[in-house]
């Protein structure tokens, strides 16, 4: 009897062990299968999300106003777009956001929105909200009554459109830009010519605009400006043209008072005839030679030919180190 009971216990234990083994074998298999299903679902979701948010990054030159000067200078931005957004749209959206450098000024009045872009041949059509026809925050209503604003207000609008066209043509395969403005009234959406404050009638419309270099701060124009400011002894504006750190010796730009003292200790520059620029391979420096005329202490006039000036591109803006500006002249000091 005891043997029978022992046999039944052994059989029951064997059955339980077999059941557990089956469960253990089947369990991981189900876990792997379920995990595989979940991961497949997650992978599909991520793949779809990646398709939606896939980006295209490109470093581009965006043009803004250089301080309060009548010049446009580039600033380099990383333009990122999604697959659902055209590159032209991403580019102009970034341009609207404005510059990062405190030396550059945005070009648009407040509130302007980009509504659409479309390409037809080699013309890009850009539609802005009607805010583009508005005034700038600091612009007086009676701007025509002030000498400064009679020049400044039209200049701002000219620089704005030239900056837009320069930004687009610099980075896109485009020859011209047609600006459109969203309006509720019937008729053409083309930008009205009186946007430029030239007293045109409302029915006079702008055509496609092409790139112009009139206000671009090229290396040649930057060098001419530096020499002009020197001859005018406009030390405050000339000081902004000096590199904050000399790339050759690592010396910081002197304090403004020390800079003025140094400039006023030199002979008086009265003329300069510049050569064309020679650009470095990477485009970071531009070297000029100039035949100069100056007045030494005691009123003695002297010519110095073949003086070398080298500009360096500092975050898109051409500047010069103080040594490159003055060292050639310091040899004439008593």
C-alpha positions in Angstrom: 0.0 0.0 0.0 2.8 2.4 0.9 4.6 1.5 -2.3 1.4 2.4 -4.3 1.1 5.7 -2.6 4.8 6.5 -3.3 4.4 5.5 -6.9 1.4 7.9 -7.2 3.4 10.7 -5.7 6.3 10.2 -8.1 3.9 10.2 -11.1 2.2 13.4 -9.9 5.6 15.1 -9.4 6.7 14.0 -12.9 3.5 15.5 -14.4 4.0 18.8 -12.6 7.7 19.0 -13.8 6.6 18.3 -17.4 3.9 21.1 -17.1 6.5 23.6 -15.7 9.0 22.7 -18.5 6.3 23.3 -21.1 5.4 26.6 -19.6 9.1 27.7 -19.3 9.7 26.7 -22.9 6.6 28.3 -24.2 6.9 31.5 -22.0 10.1 32.9 -23.5 8.9 32.1 -26.9 5.7 34.1 -26.4 7.7 36.9 -24.7 10.0 37.1 -27.7 7.1 37.0 -30.1 5.2 39.7 -28.2 8.4 41.8 -27.8 9.0 41.5 -31.5 5.5 42.7 -32.3 5.9 45.7 -29.9 9.3 46.6 -31.3 8.0 46.3 -34.8 5.2 48.7 -34.0 7.6 51.1 -32.3 10.0 50.9 -35.2 7.2 51.6 -37.6 6.1 54.6 -35.6 9.6 55.9 -35.3 10.2 55.4 -39.0 7.0 57.4 -39.8 8.0 60.1 -37.4 11.5 60.3 -38.9 9.9 60.7 -42.3 7.8 63.6 -41.0 10.7 65.4 -39.2 13.5 64.5 -41.5 15.7 67.6 -41.8 18.0 69.1 -44.3 20.6 71.4 -42.8 22.6 73.9 -44.8 24.7 76.9 -43.8 23.6 80.0 -45.6 24.5 83.7 -45.8 21.6 85.9 -44.7 21.9 89.6 -45.4 21.0 92.3 -42.8 21.7 96.0 -42.3 25.1 96.8 -41.0 24.4 98.9 -37.9 22.9 102.2 -39.0 25.0 102.3 -42.2 23.6 102.2 -45.7 25.1 98.7 -46.2 24.1 95.1 -46.1 26.4 92.5 -44.6 26.0 88.7 -44.5 25.6 86.6 -41.4 25.9 82.8 -41.6 22.9 80.7 -40.3 22.3 77.0 -40.2 19.0 76.6 -42.1 17.0 73.5 -41.1 13.9 72.4 -42.9 11.6 69.4 -42.6 10.5 67.3 -45.6 7.2 69.0 -45.7 8.8 72.5 -46.0 10.6 73.9 -49.0 14.2 75.2 -48.6 13.1 78.6 -49.8 10.5 78.8 -47.1 12.9 77.8 -44.4 15.5 80.2 -45.6 13.1 83.2 -45.6 11.6 82.3 -42.2 15.1 82.4 -40.7 15.8 85.7 -42.4 12.6 87.1 -40.9 13.7 86.0 -37.4 16.6 88.4 -37.7 20.3 88.5 -37.1 22.2 87.1 -34.1 25.0 89.7 -34.1 24.4 93.0 -32.3 26.3 94.6 -35.2 23.5 93.8 -37.6 19.9 95.1 -37.7 16.7 93.3 -38.9 15.2 94.7 -42.1 11.5 94.1 -41.7 8.9 96.1 -39.7 7.3 94.2 -36.8 4.7 91.5 -37.3 5.5 90.5 -40.9 4.8 86.9 -41.7 5.8 84.7 -44.6 2.6 83.2 -46.1 4.0 81.2 -49.0 6.7 80.7 -51.6 6.4 79.3 -55.1 8.8 78.8 -57.9 8.0 79.6 -61.5 11.0 79.1 -63.8 13.8 81.0 -62.3 11.6 83.4 -60.4 10.7 82.9 -56.8 7.3 84.3 -55.7 7.3 85.3 -52.0 4.0 86.3 -50.3 4.1 88.3 -47.1 1.4 89.4 -44.8 0.2 93.0 -45.2 2.3 94.0 -42.2 5.1 94.5 -44.6 3.5 97.8 -45.7 3.5 99.1 -42.1 5.9 101.5 -40.3 8.9 100.7 -38.2 8.6 101.1 -34.5 10.8 104.1 -34.2 9.5 105.7 -37.4 7.4 108.9 -36.8 4.1 109.3 -38.5 5.2 112.7 -39.8 8.5 111.3 -41.1 8.4 113.6 -44.1 8.8 116.6 -41.8 12.2 115.5 -40.6 15.4 115.7 -42.6 16.8 112.5 -41.1 13.7 110.4 -41.8 13.2 111.7 -45.3 16.4 109.9 -46.1 16.1 107.1 -43.6 12.6 105.8 -44.2 13.0 105.1 -48.0 16.5 103.7 -47.3 15.1 101.1 -44.9 12.7 99.8 -47.4 15.3 99.7 -50.2 17.7 97.8 -47.9 14.9 95.4 -46.9 14.1 94.4 -50.5 17.7 94.3 -51.5 18.5 92.2 -48.4 15.7 89.8 -49.3 16.8 89.4 -52.9 20.5 89.0 -51.9 19.6 86.3 -49.4 17.5 84.3 -51.9 19.9 84.7 -54.9 22.9 83.9 -52.7 21.4 80.5 -51.6 18.9 79.4 -54.2 18.9 78.7 -57.9 17.0 81.9 -58.7 17.5 85.0 -60.9 14.8 87.2 -59.6 12.2 87.6 -56.8 8.6 88.7 -57.1 7.2 90.0 -53.8 3.5 89.6 -53.2 1.4 91.0 -50.4 -1.8 89.4 -49.0 -4.6 91.9 -49.4 -8.4 91.7 -49.0 -9.0 94.1 -51.9 -9.3 92.7 -55.4 -6.5 93.2 -57.9 -2.9 92.1 -58.1 -1.1 90.9 -55.1 2.2 92.3 -56.3 4.0 94.7 -54.0 3.0 98.3 -54.6 5.7 100.7 -55.8 4.7 103.2 -53.1 6.1 100.7 -50.5 9.4 102.5 -51.3 7.8 105.9 -50.3 8.4 107.4 -53.7 4.9 108.9 -54.1 3.7 106.4 -56.6 0.0 105.8 -57.0 -1.6 102.6 -55.5 -2.0 101.0 -59.0 1.7 101.2 -59.7 3.1 97.7 -59.0 6.6 96.3 -58.6 8.0 93.7 -61.0 10.4 90.9 -60.3 13.5 92.3 -58.5 17.0 91.2 -59.4 20.1 91.3 -57.2 22.1 94.5 -57.0 25.4 95.1 -55.3 24.8 98.8 -54.6 24.5 98.4 -50.9 26.4 95.2 -50.3 29.4 95.6 -48.0 32.0 93.8 -50.2 35.6 93.7 -49.3 36.3 96.5 -51.7 33.6 98.7 -50.3 34.6 97.9 -46.8 38.2 98.9 -47.5 37.1 102.1 -49.2 34.9 102.9 -46.2 37.7 102.3 -43.7 40.0 104.7 -45.6 37.3 107.3 -46.0 36.5 107.2 -42.2 40.2 107.5 -41.5 40.5 110.6 -43.8 37.4 112.1 -42.2 38.9 111.3 -38.7 35.6 109.7 -37.8 37.3 107.6 -35.0 34.0 106.4 -33.5 32.8 104.6 -36.7 36.4 103.6 -37.7 36.7 101.9 -34.3 33.9 99.5 -35.2 35.9 98.4 -38.2 38.8 97.1 -36.1 39.0 93.4 -35.3 38.3 92.7 -31.6 41.3 90.4 -31.7 44.3 90.4 -34.0 44.5 87.0 -35.7 48.2 87.3 -36.1 49.4 88.2 -32.6 46.3 87.5 -30.5 46.2 91.1 -29.2 42.9 92.5 -28.2 41.6 95.7 -29.7 42.7 98.6 -27.5 40.2 100.7 -25.5 38.5 103.4 -27.6 40.4 106.2 -25.9 43.8 104.5 -26.6 42.7 103.8 -30.2 41.9 107.5 -30.7 45.3 108.6 -29.1 47.1 106.2 -31.4 45.3 107.4 -34.6 45.9 111.1 -33.7 49.6 110.5 -33.2 50.0 109.4 -36.8 50.5 111.5 -39.9 47.3 112.8 -41.5 46.0 110.5 -44.3 44.7 112.7 -47.1 44.4 110.3 -50.0 44.5 106.6 -51.1 44.2 104.9 -54.5 43.3 101.2 -53.9 44.1 98.2 -56.1 41.7 95.3 -56.6 41.4 92.8 -53.8 43.3 89.5 -53.8 41.3 86.9 -52.0 42.7 84.0 -49.9 41.8 80.5 -51.0 39.2 80.1 -48.3 37.8 83.6 -48.8 38.5 84.7 -45.2 41.0 87.5 -46.1 41.3 90.1 -48.8 44.6 91.9 -49.4 44.9 95.3 -51.1 47.7 97.6 -52.0 47.2 101.4 -52.0 49.2 104.4 -53.1 48.7 106.8 -50.3 49.2 110.5 -49.6 49.8 112.0 -46.2 50.9 115.0 -44.3 53.7 114.6 -41.8 54.3 116.6 -38.7 55.5 120.1 -39.8 53.1 120.1 -42.8 55.4 118.0 -45.0 53.5 116.1 -47.7 54.6 112.6 -48.6 53.5 109.9 -50.9 53.8 106.2 -50.0 53.2 103.7 -52.7 52.2 100.0 -52.5 51.1 100.1 -48.9 49.5 96.8 -47.9 46.1 96.5 -46.2 44.6 93.1 -45.3 41.0 92.6 -44.3 39.7 89.6 -42.4 36.1 88.4 -42.5 34.8 88.5 -39.0 31.5 86.5 -38.9 30.7 87.7 -42.4 31.8 91.4 -41.9 35.0 92.6 -43.3 37.3 94.2 -40.7 40.9 95.0 -40.2 43.4 94.6 -37.4 44.8 97.8 -36.0 48.4 96.7 -36.9 47.4 96.1 -40.5 45.8 99.5 -40.6 48.5 101.7 -39.1 51.9 99.8 -39.0 52.9 101.0 -42.4 52.4 104.6 -41.4 54.1 104.4 -38.0 57.5 104.1 -39.7 57.1 107.8 -40.7 56.8 109.0 -37.0 59.7 111.0 -35.7 
